[in-house]
Amino acid sequence: MLQRIVRYFQEARAELARVTWPSREEIIQSTEAVLLFVLFSMVILGLYDAVFRFLMGLIR
């Protein structure tokens, strides 16, 4: 049982060594893209909320 656990961690470490990790610039660019998308989504959803709130106010 212990040998299987040790082998698992050895294989996991070897697999992590084969991974191509993104550069710092790629991480920064990806983070900026995600933040811009989230900001854009917040604005759109906020506008939808304001419009529907206004329309519901007209109905009451």
N, C-alpha and C positions, 0 to 999 in steps of 0.2 A: 504494500500500500504506500509506504513512504517513497519507494522508488518511482511510483507513478506520479506522485506529487512533485518530486524533484525533476523528473523528466518533463512534466507539464511546464514548470517554470523555466527550464532550460529552453524548451521549444518556444515559449512565449517571448523570451529575451532574444532569441535568434530571429524571430519574426519581426520584432520591433527594430532590430538592427537593419532589416531589409526595407523598412518603410522610408519613403521619400517624404521628408518633412518639409512643409512650406517655409519659405524664407520670411524674414521679418517684414519685408516690403509686401509680400503676398498676404500676410496676416493683416497688416494695416489696411491694405486695399479691400480685403474681404470684410473687415470690420466696418469700414466706412460705408460700403455698399449695404450691409445689413442695417446699420443705423439710419441711413437715408431712406431705405425701404420702410422701416418702422415709423420714422417721422412722417413720411408721405401717407402711410396707412392711418396714422393717428389723425392727420388733418382731414382726410377723406371721411373717416368714421365720425369725426367731430362735426363736419358739415352735414352729414346725413342725420345725425342726432339733432342738430339745431333745426333743420328743415322739418323733420317729423315732429319735433316738439312744437314748432310753430303751427303746423297743420293740426295737431291734436288740440292746441289752444283754440283754433278757429271752430272746431267741432263742438267744444264744450260751450 
